């Protein structure tokens, strides 16, 4: 089974509303659950990066980067709303913040890691020899860099893997 990674730039002032939208609501006593999270996200945020590979490579890349001193998993002051979205949606998510941009944007520019290095790490981490894993992880890191470059003082990029 595969997963899709999405990168949405969200105004920080709309994070509370996004958490509200992440909460499925029941309409009426016997009504169907109304779920407008993705609709709200697509209407109030802009997709700023894409990845043609499985979203699982983004998750792996985030761990690889953390092990190499680039910690994008700690969303700082935005951890609470992100963790609430994770709980409510049962997805993986992280917010790329202005602090991340300052600390790591330059370190992710270009190709700071080789395909061979990423493939070897992926093989050890997953205990599988996935074809093209190094290339997929390099593309995931490039997508994270692109997303990080879209962050400014009034926005974060919500990275979702579902």
TASUL-V133735 format. One record per residue. N is the residue number from 1. RES is the residue in three letters. SS is DSSP state (a for helix, b for strand, c for the rest). Layout:
# TASUL-V133735
n/res/ss
N/RES/SS
N/RES/SS
This chain:
# TASUL-V133735
n/res/ss
1/UNK/c
2/UNK/c
3/UNK/c
4/UNK/c
5/UNK/b
6/UNK/b
7/UNK/b
8/UNK/b
9/UNK/b
10/UNK/b
11/UNK/b
12/UNK/a
13/UNK/a
14/UNK/a
15/UNK/a
16/UNK/a
17/UNK/a
18/UNK/a
19/UNK/a
20/UNK/a
21/UNK/a
22/UNK/a
23/UNK/c
24/UNK/c
25/UNK/b
26/UNK/b
27/UNK/c
28/UNK/c
29/UNK/c
30/UNK/c
31/UNK/c
32/UNK/c
33/UNK/b
34/UNK/b
35/UNK/c
36/UNK/c
37/UNK/a
38/UNK/a
39/UNK/a
40/UNK/a
41/UNK/a
42/UNK/a
43/UNK/a
44/UNK/a
45/UNK/b
46/UNK/b
47/UNK/b
48/UNK/b
49/UNK/b
50/UNK/c
51/UNK/c
52/UNK/c
53/UNK/c
54/UNK/c
55/UNK/c
56/UNK/a
57/UNK/a
58/UNK/a
59/UNK/a
60/UNK/a
61/UNK/a
62/UNK/a
63/UNK/a
64/UNK/a
65/UNK/a
66/UNK/a
67/UNK/a
68/UNK/c
69/UNK/c
70/UNK/c
71/UNK/c
72/UNK/c
73/UNK/c
74/UNK/c
75/UNK/c
76/UNK/a
77/UNK/a
78/UNK/a
79/UNK/a
80/UNK/a
81/UNK/a
82/UNK/a
83/UNK/a
84/UNK/a
85/UNK/a
86/UNK/a
87/UNK/a
88/UNK/a
89/UNK/a
90/UNK/c
91/UNK/c
92/UNK/b
93/UNK/b
94/UNK/b
95/UNK/b
96/UNK/b
97/UNK/c
98/UNK/a
99/UNK/a
100/UNK/a
101/UNK/a
102/UNK/a
103/UNK/a
104/UNK/a
105/UNK/c
106/UNK/a
107/UNK/a
108/UNK/a
109/UNK/c
110/UNK/c
111/UNK/c
112/UNK/c
113/UNK/c
114/UNK/c
115/UNK/a
116/UNK/a
117/UNK/a
118/UNK/a
119/UNK/a
120/UNK/a
121/UNK/a
122/UNK/a
123/UNK/a
124/UNK/a
125/UNK/a
126/UNK/a
127/UNK/c
128/UNK/c
129/UNK/c
130/UNK/c
131/UNK/c
132/UNK/c
133/UNK/a
134/UNK/a
135/UNK/a
136/UNK/a
137/UNK/a
138/UNK/a
139/UNK/a
140/UNK/a
141/UNK/a
142/UNK/a
143/UNK/a
144/UNK/a
145/UNK/a
146/UNK/a
147/UNK/a
148/UNK/a
149/UNK/a
150/UNK/c
151/UNK/c
152/UNK/c
153/UNK/c
154/UNK/c
155/UNK/b
156/UNK/b
157/UNK/b
158/UNK/b
159/UNK/b
160/UNK/b
161/UNK/b
162/UNK/c
